[in-house]
Amino acid sequence: MRLIRILLIINHKPIKMKNLFIILFIASSFYSLAQEITGTVRTSDKYSNAIKKMNSEYFKNDFTTFKKIFSDDATFSVNGEEFSKSQIIEGFSMHHKFYSNIKMQYSFVETTFYDENNNNQVWSHNWGLWDGVSKRTKKNVPNPVNVSFKWVDGKIVNASWIYDPTQLNEEIMASKK
């Protein structure tokens, strides 16, 4: 009832009721579609820096930081397939058997510190363009990669790598001939 009185009072002005409803509808749509702030994103925190250090060591076929920052019971996924910690190290080390000059042409690492709406989780994300020169074909092989890391008590407990394995699979198959 109060809303009707307010609308009647407003209606005496030159604004037509129809226009008022349109304005109210649009305003409420913006409000309802607004995303809730769920955390803080940082790029130079200890977690992001650990990922950057791990990456720089990987380029040298060194897994020292990798072994330190992953929990012993962490879960690992590469393109949806589950692997153990030792299998991940072995697989990523194998890259150096097939490629030289491994680097990231560009890489962006950020860590999101979620609030209580998301159980105070901490996730680091790494987007980049992996690049290496095939030792077999001598061709440059760029490959976009996306990695997510879930942190608990200062250790990574879950990691998921997503990239196109086509070129790597070709190198593996060629080495078996």
C-alpha positions in Angstrom: 0.0 0.0 0.0 2.8 2.3 0.9 4.4 1.7 -2.5 1.2 2.7 -4.3 1.1 6.0 -2.3 4.7 6.7 -3.2 4.0 6.0 -6.9 0.9 8.2 -6.8 2.8 11.0 -5.3 5.6 10.7 -7.9 3.0 10.4 -10.6 1.8 14.0 -10.2 5.1 15.1 -11.7 5.6 15.1 -15.4 7.1 11.5 -15.3 4.6 9.0 -16.5 4.0 5.9 -14.5 5.1 3.7 -17.3 8.5 5.4 -17.5 8.9 5.1 -13.8 8.3 1.3 -13.9 10.9 1.0 -16.7 13.5 3.0 -14.7 12.8 0.9 -11.6 13.0 -2.4 -13.6 16.3 -1.4 -15.2 17.7 -0.2 -11.9 16.7 -3.4 -10.1 18.1 -5.5 -12.9 21.5 -3.9 -12.5 21.4 -4.5 -8.8 20.4 -8.1 -9.1 23.0 -8.9 -11.7 25.8 -7.3 -9.9 28.5 -9.8 -8.8 29.2 -10.2 -5.2 32.8 -9.5 -4.1 34.1 -12.8 -3.0 37.8 -12.2 -2.4 41.0 -10.4 -3.0 43.4 -11.0 -5.9 47.1 -10.5 -5.6 50.0 -11.0 -7.9 53.1 -10.5 -5.7 52.1 -12.5 -2.6 54.1 -15.5 -1.3 51.8 -18.0 -3.2 52.1 -16.3 -6.6 55.9 -15.9 -6.0 56.2 -19.6 -5.2 54.5 -20.5 -8.5 56.7 -18.1 -10.4 59.8 -19.7 -8.8 58.6 -23.2 -9.4 58.1 -22.3 -13.1 61.6 -20.8 -13.5 63.1 -23.9 -12.0 61.0 -26.2 -14.3 62.6 -24.4 -17.3 65.9 -25.7 -16.0 64.5 -29.2 -15.3 64.7 -28.5 -11.5 61.8 -29.5 -9.3 63.1 -28.4 -5.9 60.4 -25.8 -5.2 57.8 -28.1 -6.7 58.7 -30.8 -4.1 58.5 -28.2 -1.3 55.2 -26.5 -2.1 53.1 -29.5 -2.9 51.7 -31.6 0.0 52.5 -35.3 -0.1 48.9 -36.2 -0.6 48.1 -33.6 -3.2 45.9 -34.5 -6.1 47.1 -33.7 -9.6 45.2 -33.5 -12.9 46.4 -33.0 -16.4 43.7 -32.4 -18.9 41.3 -34.3 -16.6 43.5 -37.3 -16.0 44.7 -38.0 -12.4 48.4 -38.5 -11.6 50.6 -38.9 -8.6 53.2 -36.3 -7.5 56.1 -38.5 -8.8 54.3 -39.1 -12.2 53.9 -35.3 -12.6 57.6 -34.7 -11.9 58.6 -37.5 -14.3 56.2 -36.3 -17.0 57.3 -32.6 -16.8 60.9 -33.6 -16.6 60.3 -35.6 -19.8 59.6 -32.4 -21.7 63.3 -31.7 -21.5 64.0 -34.9 -23.4 61.9 -33.8 -26.4 62.3 -30.0 -26.3 65.1 -27.5 -25.8 64.9 -23.8 -24.9 61.7 -24.4 -22.8 60.2 -21.1 -21.6 57.0 -19.2 -21.2 56.7 -16.5 -23.8 54.3 -14.8 -21.4 53.0 -15.9 -18.1 50.6 -14.3 -15.6 50.2 -15.6 -12.1 47.6 -14.4 -9.6 46.3 -15.7 -6.3 42.8 -15.2 -5.1 42.1 -15.1 -1.3 38.4 -15.9 -1.1 36.2 -14.7 1.7 34.0 -16.7 4.0 31.4 -17.1 1.2 33.9 -19.5 -0.4 35.3 -21.1 2.8 38.3 -18.8 2.9 40.0 -20.8 0.1 43.2 -19.7 -1.5 43.8 -20.5 -5.2 46.6 -19.5 -7.5 46.1 -19.4 -11.3 48.8 -19.4 -14.0 48.0 -18.5 -17.6 50.8 -18.5 -20.1 52.2 -19.5 -23.5 54.6 -22.4 -23.0 57.2 -22.6 -25.7 59.9 -25.1 -26.6 62.0 -26.1 -29.7 61.4 -29.7 -30.8 64.7 -31.6 -30.7 63.4 -33.8 -33.5 62.0 -31.2 -36.0 63.9 -28.1 -34.7 60.6 -26.3 -34.9 59.3 -23.9 -32.3 56.2 -25.3 -30.5 54.1 -22.8 -28.6 51.3 -24.1 -26.4 48.8 -22.1 -24.3 48.5 -23.5 -20.7 46.2 -22.8 -17.8 47.0 -24.1 -14.3 45.1 -23.8 -11.0 46.6 -24.5 -7.6 44.6 -24.8 -4.4 46.5 -23.9 -1.2 45.8 -25.2 2.3 48.1 -24.3 5.2 50.9 -23.1 2.9 50.9 -26.2 0.7 49.3 -27.0 -2.6 46.8 -29.7 -2.1 45.2 -29.7 -5.6 46.6 -28.8 -9.0 45.1 -28.9 -12.5 46.9 -28.3 -15.8 45.0 -27.7 -19.0 46.8 -27.6 -22.3 46.7 -29.1 -25.8 48.9 -32.3 -25.6 48.9 -32.9 -29.4 52.5 -31.8 -30.1 53.8 -33.6 -27.1 52.0 -36.8 -28.0 53.5 -36.6 -31.5 57.0 -36.2 -30.0 56.4 -39.2 -27.7 55.1 -41.4 -30.6 58.0 -40.4 -32.9 60.5 -41.4 -30.2 59.1 -44.9 -30.0 59.6 -45.6 -33.7 
